[in-house]
């Protein structure tokens, strides 16, 4: 049981330290995509 707790703690620690950028997140990729779309008439 002790090994299992240590494993879970290490997994949670790694998950908190790791940052993954999702494709749908706002940022420079989104701006470049929106700039390529044709402008819509109001």
Secondary structure, 3 states (H helix, E strand, C coil): CHHHHHHHHHHHHHHHHCCCCCCCCCCHHHHHHHHHCCCCCC
